[in-house]
Amino acid sequence: MAIKDILVHVGNSARQGCVDVAAAMAAQHGAHVMGVHVTTPPDIPPYIEAQLGAEVIDAQVRFSQEMADEAKAAFESGLGATGTSTEWRALRGDLVEGIQAYGRYADLVIVGQVNPDEPALTLSEDVAGRLALSLGRPVLAVPYAGTFGALGKRVVVAWDGSRAAARAMGDALDLMQDADEVHVLGVNAEDGVGTCQDAVAHLARHAIKAEAHIVKAPDMEPGAMMLSHAADFGADMIVMGAYGHARWRELVLGGATQHMLEHMTVPVFMSH
């Protein structure tokens, strides 16, 4: 899939990292970039609001506006001098719904990993995971710590032969065209060698150099095994299917997906 439309959420989590990745990928693929910031009104029960008083509420509103202004400045600073085609959207309301409103017209949506040390009124939910399961477009989650630019030179593709894994690998083909090396990784798969080799053959037909790798450690979290292999390999990106489990009125993340989003050390490209 050609990358020609990129949406980047410019919040607090991984703000500069997201903008840097968006700028590098736009330059690499000749893509247009839309920056989006969503101001989420504080959810304060009326009885608490009455106790806080108008001055405290006004201070929260000013703080939210300051964050929105800082987000726009970061976007313009990171992309303004690159010659990239850009536009900016400042929204108010639910964060995921705001990104979805424009994300379904994008080839790739870039969001930041949640930083657990961020102050109140900032990102406090697993936006990357929710979007990956609901958006219908690939999502690239960028760690809040670290510096990242152009991606796709050394890639780990998490492979288990499932629909979600196939969707992610297919969506990431354009990002892997210039890869120096790709590892198709099977974790604790009984017939992993065979299925990974089939995936390698498929990538080869797209002129992507790849190798099959199998890791087995039944007592270890699969997400941790993927991250360990990615670190040993020196990967700059992990491609994986986003897995969810249906529950009443919600779709929650599977264990490997949740672990990856909480502990990622390199950007993670996800499709569902």
C-alpha positions, 0 to 999 in steps of 0.5 A: 500500500502506497503511503501518500496520506499521513495523519499524526496525532500531536498530543503529549505522549511522544509528541516530538517523536511522532512529528519527527517520524511523520516528517521523515516518512513524508519525505521518504514517500512524498506524502501529505501530513495532517496534524491533529490535536484533540482537546478532551474536556476534563471529566469532573463530576458536578459536585466536585466542580462546585467544590473546586470553584470557577478559578480552578476550572478556568485554570484547567481550560487555560492549561488545555489551550496551552497544550494545544498551542504547544502541539501546533508549534511542535508540528509547525516546527518539525514540518514547516521547513521541510517542504512537505504538504501539511494541514492542521486540525484542532478538535475538541471532544473524545480523543479516539473519535477525533482521530477517527474522524480524519484517520479513515482518510489516511494511509497511516495514522501515527500516535504516541505511546502512553507515558505513565509519568505525564501530568493530569489532563493529558493522554491517559488511555491506550489510544494506539490500541483502541485505534488499531482495533477500530480504525480500519487503517494501519496505526504506527505507535511511537515510543515516548522515549527515544529518537526516531526518523525514517523507518523500514531498514531493519524490520521484524514482522511478527508472524503466526499465520493469522488474518491480523498478521497477514493484514499487517504484513500486507499493509506494511509492504510499501514501508519494507521496499527499501529494507536492508533486512527483514526478519519474519518472526514466529513465536512458540509456533509448532509449525512456525518454520513452515509458515514463516518460510511461506511468508518469506517467499511472499515477501521475496516476490515483492523484492523484499529480502527476508529471513525466517526466525523461530523463537521458543520459550513457552514460559515467556510473554510473547511480546517480551520475546518479540522485543528481545529479538528486535533489540538483538537484531537492531530493528527500527520497526516491528510489524504485527497484527493487533489482536482483540477479544470481544467482550460485552460492549467492548473490544479489548486488547490481546496480551501480546498487543497490550504488552507491546504497547506498554513496553515498546522500544521501537515504533510498532506498525499495527493492523487489525 
